[in-house]
Amino acid sequence: MKAVSLLFLLLLSSLYTSAQRDSLSFKIGQMILIGFPGPKVDDNVLKVVKEGKVGSIILFEKNVPKTNSYHNLKKMLYTYQQAAPVPLFIAIDQEGGLVNRLKEKYGFPRSITAKQMGKDAAIDSVKFYSTSTATTLAGLGFNVNFAPVVDVAVNPLNPVIVKTERSFSAHADTVAIMAKEVIAAHREHGIITVLKHFPGHGSSLADSHKGIADVTYTWTENELTPYKNLLANNSIDAVMSAHIVNKKLDARGLPGTLSDSILTGILRNKLGYTGLVFSDDLQMEAITKHYTLEQTIELAINAGIDVLLFCNNVPGSEERKVDNIHQIITQLVKSGKISEQRINQSFQRIMAWKSSINQPKSYWIAMAQVQRIRAEENEKIAIEQMKRSAKEATKQQTKTEEQTITKEKKKKSKKVKQ
């Protein structure tokens, strides 16, 4: 995770009075991401952005202007970003293939699915298409891409990840290798990548957009491997939670997004991840059919979610109003159901990342070089550990053999005496 620049935070601070800067409302706003209708600047969204009531927005294909798409979309994003008192996270799901908001028909570069990219053993396709995506996003003004998908294609019949070719491979190590290239390409152009969907959605038999996806008997520990490998290489910018249910990981049967056992217990404590966690869309039916908005918010924040997604993009779902979300979180804090310390944790993680937004390309190239150096150092350390382990194992084996020989000699000597 990027170190927070003191100078940058001081500059951010100058934009607010002390009361506003330290207010609970401002911190809550940074934890909220919203979507909006239509391919033009929305006055209501612009208003809440200006007021600091939201810290992030997301765009879908419905938000892409149908004519002069690049120019008009760039102008729209610029308008929102300039209105924000601190940098906005401006996000998109630009995986390629089916999940592709910036289509060729609007004049954007061609993209292919993760599965198609994963077929290239030389990973040239991953590098090419990831660079193409990253440069396009950076040119338009996006700074967050909800990609790559690091779900392992465990279940060939999985309707939402595998059948739609959103997974690179059925092999976890291959998924990690491909994802690393996607992340590197985005980092070079200042785009934050968000791995999805933790702790793994590739083994589900159902689509969490439409209801509960229970993986209790299909999920495997191997689905954590991409996260472990990428963490070891310092290659994770942020993580998105999954709405899957796994009673072996959470006995209460809470979806991953609402589970402290999964997000805090496994992701943070077991794997040692300290960075940003985005929820998947909290308006998906795996959530809305089973939890009230208040229950959802309370459980999600206490589970460890830093940025709450209300994409307003699921057909038939109730629109989530920003003021209503604010009121609920504020009341939960006042009642003690969510601690202000917990809000502060998310706020600090968010602001740490926002200190890197709009940095020059040289900053991101330097960061990529640092990541590569760290990866090389980690590899050297791992090799040394393996050598030490092998040496210790040899020593132990030799010692065991010597002890066995000594025992045999003693037995023979005893027999001779007898």
VEXGUPA-436845 format. One record per residue (C-alpha): z, y, x. Coordinates in Angstrom, 2 decimals, padded with zeros to 5 digits. Layout:
VEXGUPA-436845
<site w="Z" v="Y" u="X"/>
...
This chain:
VEXGUPA-436845
<site w="000.00" v="000.00" u="000.00"/>
<site w="-000.81" v="003.49" u="001.29"/>
<site w="002.05" v="005.51" u="002.73"/>
<site w="002.91" v="008.56" u="000.67"/>
<site w="001.80" v="011.76" u="002.33"/>
<site w="004.68" v="014.25" u="002.25"/>
<site w="002.26" v="017.17" u="002.47"/>
<site w="000.24" v="015.81" u="-000.43"/>
<site w="003.30" v="015.37" u="-002.60"/>
<site w="004.37" v="018.92" u="-001.77"/>
<site w="000.97" v="020.14" u="-002.91"/>
<site w="001.33" v="018.13" u="-006.11"/>
<site w="004.76" v="019.64" u="-006.60"/>
<site w="003.40" v="023.14" u="-006.38"/>
<site w="001.41" v="022.51" u="-009.54"/>
<site w="004.54" v="022.08" u="-011.63"/>
<site w="007.78" v="023.91" u="-012.17"/>
<site w="010.82" v="021.95" u="-011.04"/>
<site w="011.77" v="021.14" u="-014.63"/>
<site w="008.33" v="019.75" u="-015.46"/>
<site w="008.05" v="017.87" u="-012.19"/>
<site w="011.32" v="016.06" u="-012.63"/>
<site w="011.01" v="015.55" u="-016.35"/>
<site w="011.04" v="012.09" u="-017.84"/>
<site w="008.00" v="013.04" u="-019.93"/>
<site w="005.86" v="013.70" u="-016.86"/>
<site w="006.87" v="010.39" u="-015.27"/>
<site w="006.13" v="008.51" u="-018.48"/>
<site w="002.72" v="010.18" u="-018.70"/>
<site w="001.76" v="008.81" u="-015.30"/>
<site w="002.43" v="005.29" u="-016.62"/>
<site w="-000.05" v="005.58" u="-019.51"/>
<site w="-003.77" v="004.76" u="-019.45"/>
<site w="-005.96" v="005.36" u="-022.49"/>
<site w="-009.52" v="004.82" u="-023.63"/>
<site w="-011.46" v="007.12" u="-025.96"/>
<site w="-014.47" v="007.05" u="-028.28"/>
<site w="-017.93" v="008.35" u="-027.60"/>
<site w="-020.15" v="009.38" u="-024.66"/>
<site w="-018.80" v="012.89" u="-024.31"/>
<site w="-015.61" v="014.74" u="-023.40"/>
<site w="-013.04" v="014.14" u="-026.13"/>
<site w="-011.02" v="017.26" u="-026.96"/>
<site w="-007.85" v="015.33" u="-027.81"/>
<site w="-008.01" v="013.34" u="-024.59"/>
<site w="-008.72" v="016.48" u="-022.58"/>
<site w="-005.64" v="018.09" u="-024.14"/>
<site w="-003.23" v="015.26" u="-023.23"/>
<site w="-004.75" v="015.08" u="-019.75"/>
<site w="-004.13" v="018.82" u="-019.23"/>
<site w="-000.56" v="018.44" u="-020.48"/>
<site w="000.12" v="015.59" u="-018.07"/>
<site w="000.84" v="013.18" u="-020.93"/>
<site w="-001.50" v="010.56" u="-019.49"/>
<site w="-002.13" v="009.70" u="-015.87"/>
<site w="-005.15" v="007.44" u="-016.28"/>
<site w="-008.25" v="006.98" u="-018.44"/>
<site w="-010.72" v="004.12" u="-018.78"/>
<site w="-014.40" v="004.18" u="-019.72"/>
<site w="-016.50" v="001.51" u="-021.42"/>
<site w="-020.22" v="001.24" u="-022.17"/>
<site w="-019.67" v="003.26" u="-025.35"/>
<site w="-018.67" v="006.20" u="-023.12"/>
<site w="-021.89" v="006.17" u="-021.09"/>
<site w="-024.34" v="008.91" u="-022.21"/>
<site w="-027.63" v="007.34" u="-023.26"/>
<site w="-029.82" v="010.03" u="-021.69"/>
<site w="-029.62" v="011.47" u="-018.18"/>
<site w="-026.75" v="009.00" u="-017.86"/>
<site w="-025.74" v="009.52" u="-014.24"/>
<site w="-025.60" v="013.30" u="-014.40"/>
<site w="-023.90" v="013.52" u="-017.79"/>
<site w="-021.34" v="010.84" u="-016.99"/>
<site w="-020.53" v="012.47" u="-013.65"/>
<site w="-020.06" v="015.81" u="-015.42"/>
<site w="-017.74" v="014.19" u="-017.99"/>
<site w="-015.54" v="012.58" u="-015.33"/>
<site w="-015.44" v="015.81" u="-013.34"/>
<site w="-014.24" v="017.68" u="-016.44"/>
<site w="-011.37" v="015.27" u="-016.97"/>
<site w="-010.39" v="015.17" u="-013.31"/>
<site w="-010.41" v="018.96" u="-012.96"/>
<site w="-008.22" v="019.32" u="-016.05"/>
<site w="-005.52" v="016.99" u="-014.71"/>
<site w="-002.49" v="018.63" u="-013.06"/>
<site w="-002.39" v="015.73" u="-010.59"/>
<site w="-005.27" v="013.34" u="-009.79"/>
<site w="-006.21" v="010.98" u="-012.60"/>
<site w="-006.85" v="007.31" u="-012.18"/>
<site w="-010.35" v="007.10" u="-013.69"/>
<site w="-010.99" v="003.41" u="-014.27"/>
<site w="-013.74" v="001.05" u="-015.34"/>
<site w="-014.31" v="-002.72" u="-015.60"/>
<site w="-017.39" v="-003.03" u="-013.40"/>
<site w="-017.32" v="-006.69" u="-012.38"/>
<site w="-021.05" v="-007.32" u="-012.74"/>
<site w="-022.87" v="-009.69" u="-015.06"/>
<site w="-021.37" v="-009.79" u="-018.56"/>
<site w="-018.58" v="-007.31" u="-017.75"/>
<site w="-020.91" v="-004.52" u="-016.72"/>
<site w="-020.56" v="-001.05" u="-018.26"/>
<site w="-023.14" v="000.69" u="-016.06"/>
<site w="-026.27" v="-001.20" u="-017.03"/>
<site w="-029.79" v="-000.99" u="-015.64"/>
<site w="-031.09" v="000.39" u="-018.94"/>
<site w="-029.07" v="003.56" u="-018.22"/>
<site w="-030.58" v="003.84" u="-014.75"/>
<site w="-027.78" v="002.18" u="-012.78"/>
<site w="-028.27" v="-000.51" u="-010.09"/>
<site w="-028.63" v="-004.16" u="-011.05"/>
<site w="-025.52" v="-006.33" u="-010.86"/>
<site w="-024.99" v="-010.10" u="-011.00"/>
<site w="-022.07" v="-012.30" u="-012.03"/>
<site w="-019.25" v="-013.40" u="-009.73"/>
<site w="-020.44" v="-017.00" u="-010.02"/>
<site w="-023.92" v="-016.00" u="-008.85"/>
<site w="-022.43" v="-014.09" u="-005.91"/>
<site w="-020.19" v="-017.04" u="-005.09"/>
<site w="-023.19" v="-019.35" u="-004.65"/>
<site w="-024.23" v="-017.48" u="-001.48"/>
<site w="-022.51" v="-019.34" u="001.34"/>
<site w="-023.24" v="-016.46" u="003.73"/>
<site w="-021.50" v="-014.01" u="001.31"/>
<site w="-024.43" v="-011.60" u="001.73"/>
<site w="-024.76" v="-011.20" u="-002.04"/>
<site w="-021.09" v="-010.26" u="-002.37"/>
<site w="-021.39" v="-007.58" u="000.30"/>
<site w="-024.64" v="-006.19" u="-001.08"/>
<site w="-023.69" v="-005.98" u="-004.74"/>
<site w="-020.11" v="-004.84" u="-004.03"/>
<site w="-021.36" v="-002.00" u="-001.84"/>
<site w="-023.90" v="-001.04" u="-004.50"/>
<site w="-021.17" v="-000.96" u="-007.15"/>
<site w="-018.70" v="000.93" u="-004.97"/>
<site w="-021.16" v="003.65" u="-003.98"/>
<site w="-022.21" v="004.11" u="-007.62"/>
<site w="-018.61" v="004.40" u="-008.82"/>
<site w="-017.65" v="006.81" u="-006.06"/>
<site w="-020.69" v="009.00" u="-006.74"/>
<site w="-019.82" v="009.26" u="-010.42"/>
<site w="-016.15" v="010.09" u="-009.85"/>
<site w="-014.43" v="006.80" u="-010.62"/>
<site w="-011.55" v="005.82" u="-008.35"/>
<site w="-010.32" v="002.53" u="-009.90"/>
<site w="-012.32" v="-000.61" u="-010.59"/>
<site w="-010.66" v="-003.39" u="-012.59"/>
<site w="-012.28" v="-005.99" u="-010.37"/>
<site w="-012.63" v="-008.43" u="-008.73"/>
<site w="-011.57" v="-011.35" u="-010.91"/>
<site w="-009.62" v="-013.80" u="-008.74"/>
<site w="-009.09" v="-016.37" u="-011.47"/>
<site w="-009.97" v="-019.84" u="-010.22"/>
<site w="-012.54" v="-021.68" u="-012.37"/>
<site w="-010.15" v="-024.55" u="-013.10"/>
<site w="-011.37" v="-025.34" u="-016.61"/>
<site w="-015.19" v="-025.54" u="-017.04"/>
<site w="-014.71" v="-024.97" u="-020.79"/>
<site w="-012.69" v="-021.78" u="-020.34"/>
<site w="-014.35" v="-019.34" u="-022.78"/>
<site w="-013.37" v="-015.99" u="-021.30"/>
<site w="-013.55" v="-016.47" u="-017.50"/>
<site w="-015.50" v="-019.59" u="-016.52"/>
<site w="-018.23" v="-019.84" u="-019.18"/>
<site w="-018.93" v="-016.12" u="-018.75"/>
<site w="-019.29" v="-016.61" u="-014.95"/>
<site w="-016.54" v="-014.12" u="-014.13"/>
<site w="-014.97" v="-016.45" u="-011.54"/>
<site w="-016.40" v="-016.84" u="-008.06"/>
<site w="-015.57" v="-020.51" u="-007.74"/>
<site w="-013.46" v="-023.52" u="-008.71"/>
<site w="-012.13" v="-023.44" u="-005.13"/>
<site w="-009.23" v="-021.04" u="-004.64"/>
<site w="-009.95" v="-020.36" u="-000.96"/>
<site w="-013.56" v="-019.44" u="-001.78"/>
<site w="-012.34" v="-017.05" u="-004.49"/>
<site w="-010.11" v="-015.31" u="-001.94"/>
<site w="-012.91" v="-015.03" u="000.64"/>
<site w="-015.32" v="-013.51" u="-001.88"/>
<site w="-012.70" v="-011.17" u="-003.32"/>
<site w="-011.82" v="-009.90" u="000.14"/>
<site w="-015.41" v="-008.74" u="000.64"/>
<site w="-015.44" v="-006.97" u="-002.74"/>
<site w="-012.21" v="-005.17" u="-001.88"/>
<site w="-013.43" v="-004.14" u="001.58"/>
<site w="-016.64" v="-002.62" u="000.17"/>
<site w="-014.70" v="-000.62" u="-002.42"/>
<site w="-012.13" v="000.60" u="000.11"/>
<site w="-014.87" v="002.01" u="002.30"/>
<site w="-015.89" v="004.27" u="-000.60"/>
<site w="-012.43" v="005.26" u="-001.82"/>
<site w="-012.23" v="002.94" u="-004.83"/>
<site w="-009.00" v="001.14" u="-005.68"/>
<site w="-009.60" v="-002.46" u="-006.74"/>
<site w="-007.38" v="-004.31" u="-009.21"/>
<site w="-007.18" v="-008.10" u="-008.97"/>
<site w="-007.07" v="-009.91" u="-012.28"/>
<site w="-005.56" v="-011.75" u="-014.11"/>
<site w="-002.14" v="-012.70" u="-012.67"/>
<site w="-000.87" v="-015.46" u="-012.59"/>
<site w="-004.28" v="-016.99" u="-013.43"/>
<site w="-006.49" v="-017.18" u="-016.52"/>
<site w="-009.05" v="-019.71" u="-015.30"/>
<site w="-007.35" v="-022.76" u="-016.80"/>
<site w="-006.94" v="-021.47" u="-020.36"/>
<site w="-008.60" v="-023.07" u="-023.36"/>
<site w="-008.44" v="-019.84" u="-025.37"/>
<site w="-009.36" v="-016.16" u="-025.06"/>
<site w="-006.32" v="-013.85" u="-025.00"/>
<site w="-008.43" v="-011.12" u="-026.63"/>
<site w="-008.23" v="-013.20" u="-029.81"/>
<site w="-004.72" v="-014.64" u="-029.69"/>
<site w="-002.28" v="-016.71" u="-027.67"/>
<site w="-003.74" v="-018.44" u="-024.61"/>
<site w="-001.23" v="-021.13" u="-023.64"/>
<site w="-001.75" v="-022.63" u="-020.16"/>
<site w="001.58" v="-024.47" u="-019.94"/>
<site w="-000.14" v="-027.83" u="-019.42"/>
<site w="-003.34" v="-026.68" u="-017.72"/>
<site w="-002.20" v="-024.08" u="-015.17"/>
<site w="-001.77" v="-025.17" u="-011.55"/>
<site w="000.05" v="-023.64" u="-008.57"/>
<site w="-003.33" v="-023.41" u="-006.85"/>
<site w="-004.19" v="-020.45" u="-009.11"/>
<site w="-001.78" v="-018.36" u="-007.03"/>
<site w="-003.66" v="-019.17" u="-003.80"/>
<site w="-006.08" v="-016.18" u="-003.94"/>
<site w="-003.10" v="-013.81" u="-004.26"/>
<site w="-001.26" v="-015.49" u="-001.39"/>
<site w="-004.30" v="-015.41" u="000.88"/>
<site w="-005.18" v="-011.81" u="000.10"/>
<site w="-001.57" v="-010.68" u="000.52"/>
<site w="-001.51" v="-012.36" u="003.93"/>
<site w="-004.55" v="-010.28" u="004.88"/>
<site w="-003.20" v="-007.02" u="003.42"/>
<site w="-006.16" v="-007.02" u="001.05"/>
<site w="-004.51" v="-006.21" u="-002.28"/>
<site w="-004.66" v="-002.68" u="-003.69"/>
<site w="-003.33" v="-003.47" u="-007.17"/>
<site w="-002.91" v="-006.35" u="-009.64"/>
<site w="-003.58" v="-006.73" u="-013.37"/>
<site w="-001.39" v="-009.02" u="-015.47"/>
<site w="-002.65" v="-011.74" u="-017.81"/>
<site w="-001.53" v="-012.22" u="-021.41"/>
<site w="-001.40" v="-016.00" u="-020.89"/>
<site w="001.67" v="-018.03" u="-021.93"/>
<site w="003.09" v="-020.56" u="-019.49"/>
<site w="006.43" v="-022.07" u="-020.50"/>
<site w="006.82" v="-023.68" u="-017.09"/>
<site w="006.86" v="-020.19" u="-015.56"/>
<site w="008.67" v="-018.49" u="-018.45"/>
<site w="010.76" v="-020.81" u="-020.63"/>
<site w="010.86" v="-018.16" u="-023.38"/>
<site w="007.09" v="-018.40" u="-023.79"/>
<site w="006.52" v="-014.69" u="-023.12"/>
<site w="002.95" v="-013.70" u="-022.14"/>
<site w="002.62" v="-012.93" u="-018.43"/>
<site w="002.31" v="-009.20" u="-019.12"/>
<site w="005.69" v="-009.17" u="-020.85"/>
<site w="007.46" v="-011.63" u="-018.56"/>
<site w="009.91" v="-010.52" u="-015.87"/>
<site w="010.03" v="-014.17" u="-014.73"/>
<site w="006.32" v="-014.02" u="-013.91"/>
<site w="005.78" v="-010.44" u="-012.74"/>
<site w="009.10" v="-009.79" u="-011.01"/>
<site w="010.21" v="-013.36" u="-010.32"/>
<site w="006.92" v="-014.73" u="-009.00"/>
<site w="004.64" v="-011.81" u="-008.10"/>
<site w="007.22" v="-009.54" u="-006.54"/>
<site w="010.09" v="-011.80" u="-005.43"/>
<site w="008.33" v="-015.07" u="-004.58"/>
<site w="005.02" v="-013.69" u="-003.26"/>
<site w="006.51" v="-010.45" u="-001.89"/>
<site w="004.07" v="-008.08" u="-003.57"/>
<site w="005.31" v="-004.47" u="-003.66"/>
<site w="002.30" v="-002.58" u="-005.03"/>
<site w="000.98" v="-001.37" u="-008.37"/>
<site w="000.76" v="-003.61" u="-011.42"/>
<site w="-001.53" v="-002.69" u="-014.33"/>
<site w="-001.18" v="-004.45" u="-017.67"/>
<site w="-004.20" v="-005.97" u="-019.32"/>
<site w="-005.10" v="-004.13" u="-022.53"/>
<site w="-001.98" v="-004.09" u="-024.72"/>
<site w="-004.15" v="-003.94" u="-027.84"/>
<site w="-005.50" v="-007.45" u="-027.33"/>
<site w="-004.50" v="-009.86" u="-030.08"/>
<site w="-002.41" v="-012.09" u="-027.79"/>
<site w="000.00" v="-009.13" u="-027.86"/>
<site w="-000.54" v="-007.27" u="-031.13"/>
<site w="-000.36" v="-010.37" u="-033.34"/>
<site w="003.07" v="-011.33" u="-032.02"/>
<site w="004.88" v="-008.18" u="-030.86"/>
<site w="005.50" v="-004.72" u="-032.25"/>
<site w="004.46" v="-001.74" u="-030.16"/>
<site w="008.10" v="-001.03" u="-029.29"/>
<site w="008.75" v="-004.64" u="-028.26"/>
<site w="005.56" v="-004.65" u="-026.20"/>
<site w="006.45" v="-001.49" u="-024.30"/>
<site w="010.07" v="-002.50" u="-023.67"/>
<site w="009.18" v="-005.97" u="-022.41"/>
<site w="006.19" v="-004.81" u="-020.33"/>
<site w="008.03" v="-002.07" u="-018.46"/>
<site w="011.10" v="-004.24" u="-017.84"/>
<site w="008.83" v="-007.06" u="-016.70"/>
<site w="007.43" v="-004.83" u="-013.94"/>
<site w="004.30" v="-003.20" u="-015.36"/>
<site w="003.60" v="000.20" u="-013.76"/>
<site w="000.58" v="001.34" u="-015.79"/>
<site w="000.33" v="000.47" u="-019.49"/>
<site w="-003.23" v="000.06" u="-020.79"/>
<site w="-004.06" v="001.24" u="-024.30"/>
<site w="-007.83" v="001.04" u="-024.16"/>
<site w="-008.53" v="001.69" u="-027.86"/>
<site w="-011.48" v="-000.64" u="-027.51"/>
<site w="-010.57" v="-003.78" u="-029.50"/>
<site w="-012.43" v="-003.78" u="-032.86"/>
<site w="-010.02" v="-003.57" u="-035.79"/>
<site w="-006.97" v="-002.77" u="-033.68"/>
<site w="-004.77" v="000.17" u="-034.55"/>
<site w="-005.37" v="003.21" u="-032.36"/>
<site w="-002.43" v="003.91" u="-030.10"/>
<site w="-001.51" v="007.60" u="-030.08"/>
<site w="-000.23" v="009.08" u="-026.82"/>
<site w="002.60" v="011.04" u="-028.47"/>
<site w="003.82" v="007.90" u="-030.22"/>
<site w="003.87" v="005.94" u="-026.96"/>
<site w="005.79" v="008.75" u="-025.27"/>
<site w="008.36" v="008.86" u="-028.06"/>
<site w="008.95" v="005.12" u="-027.93"/>
<site w="009.44" v="005.03" u="-024.14"/>
<site w="011.68" v="008.10" u="-024.21"/>
<site w="013.86" v="006.54" u="-026.89"/>
<site w="014.04" v="003.23" u="-025.04"/>
<site w="015.27" v="005.07" u="-021.94"/>
<site w="017.81" v="007.10" u="-023.90"/>
<site w="019.16" v="003.95" u="-025.57"/>
<site w="019.48" v="002.20" u="-022.21"/>
<site w="016.98" v="-000.54" u="-023.05"/>
<site w="014.83" v="000.70" u="-020.15"/>
<site w="016.57" v="002.30" u="-017.19"/>
<site w="015.34" v="005.59" u="-015.77"/>
<site w="015.47" v="003.88" u="-012.38"/>
<site w="012.81" v="001.47" u="-013.61"/>
<site w="010.62" v="004.45" u="-014.68"/>
<site w="011.15" v="006.03" u="-011.26"/>
<site w="009.99" v="002.85" u="-009.50"/>
<site w="006.66" v="002.89" u="-011.30"/>
<site w="006.29" v="006.65" u="-010.90"/>
<site w="006.79" v="006.39" u="-007.14"/>
<site w="004.26" v="003.56" u="-006.81"/>
<site w="001.70" v="005.51" u="-008.85"/>
<site w="002.18" v="008.74" u="-006.93"/>
<site w="001.97" v="006.90" u="-003.61"/>
<site w="-001.49" v="005.65" u="-004.57"/>
<site w="-002.56" v="009.00" u="-005.95"/>
<site w="-001.88" v="010.55" u="-002.58"/>
<site w="-004.98" v="008.71" u="-001.33"/>
<site w="-007.34" v="009.89" u="-004.08"/>
<site w="-010.05" v="012.30" u="-002.93"/>
<site w="-009.37" v="011.59" u="000.74"/>
<site w="-012.47" v="011.90" u="002.96"/>
<site w="-014.48" v="008.79" u="003.72"/>
<site w="-013.10" v="008.78" u="007.27"/>
<site w="-009.62" v="008.16" u="005.81"/>
<site w="-010.80" v="005.05" u="003.97"/>
<site w="-012.76" v="003.77" u="006.98"/>
<site w="-009.62" v="004.19" u="009.08"/>
<site w="-007.59" v="002.35" u="006.45"/>
<site w="-010.13" v="-000.47" u="006.41"/>
<site w="-009.89" v="-000.70" u="010.20"/>
<site w="-006.10" v="-000.84" u="009.95"/>
<site w="-006.40" v="-003.66" u="007.42"/>
<site w="-008.76" v="-005.57" u="009.70"/>
<site w="-006.39" v="-005.14" u="012.66"/>
<site w="-003.47" v="-006.32" u="010.55"/>
<site w="-005.48" v="-009.33" u="009.40"/>
<site w="-006.32" v="-010.20" u="013.02"/>
<site w="-002.66" v="-009.79" u="014.00"/>
<site w="-001.57" v="-011.97" u="011.08"/>
<site w="-004.09" v="-014.59" u="012.13"/>
<site w="-002.79" v="-014.53" u="015.71"/>
<site w="000.79" v="-014.83" u="014.46"/>
<site w="-000.20" v="-017.74" u="012.20"/>
<site w="-001.92" v="-019.50" u="015.12"/>
<site w="001.12" v="-018.97" u="017.35"/>
<site w="003.38" v="-020.31" u="014.61"/>
<site w="001.15" v="-023.36" u="014.26"/>
<site w="001.26" v="-023.91" u="018.03"/>
<site w="005.05" v="-023.57" u="018.07"/>
<site w="005.34" v="-025.91" u="015.09"/>
<site w="003.07" v="-028.45" u="016.77"/>
<site w="005.07" v="-028.14" u="020.00"/>
<site w="008.35" v="-028.61" u="018.15"/>
<site w="006.90" v="-031.56" u="016.26"/>
<site w="005.79" v="-033.15" u="019.56"/>
<site w="009.22" v="-032.57" u="021.05"/>
<site w="010.89" v="-034.08" u="018.02"/>
<site w="008.54" v="-037.04" u="018.07"/>
<site w="009.20" v="-037.60" u="021.80"/>
<site w="012.96" v="-037.33" u="021.21"/>
<site w="012.76" v="-039.81" u="018.32"/>
<site w="010.74" v="-042.24" u="020.42"/>
<site w="013.21" v="-041.92" u="023.31"/>
<site w="016.11" v="-042.55" u="020.96"/>
<site w="014.32" v="-045.60" u="019.54"/>
<site w="013.64" v="-046.95" u="023.06"/>
<site w="017.29" v="-046.37" u="024.04"/>
<site w="018.49" v="-048.20" u="020.93"/>
<site w="016.15" v="-051.11" u="021.66"/>
<site w="017.38" v="-051.31" u="025.25"/>
<site w="020.99" v="-051.35" u="024.06"/>
<site w="020.20" v="-054.15" u="021.60"/>
<site w="018.49" v="-056.22" u="024.33"/>
<site w="021.35" v="-055.60" u="026.74"/>
<site w="023.86" v="-056.69" u="024.11"/>
<site w="021.89" v="-059.91" u="023.44"/>
<site w="021.72" v="-060.68" u="027.19"/>
<site w="025.51" v="-060.28" u="027.49"/>
<site w="026.05" v="-062.55" u="024.53"/>
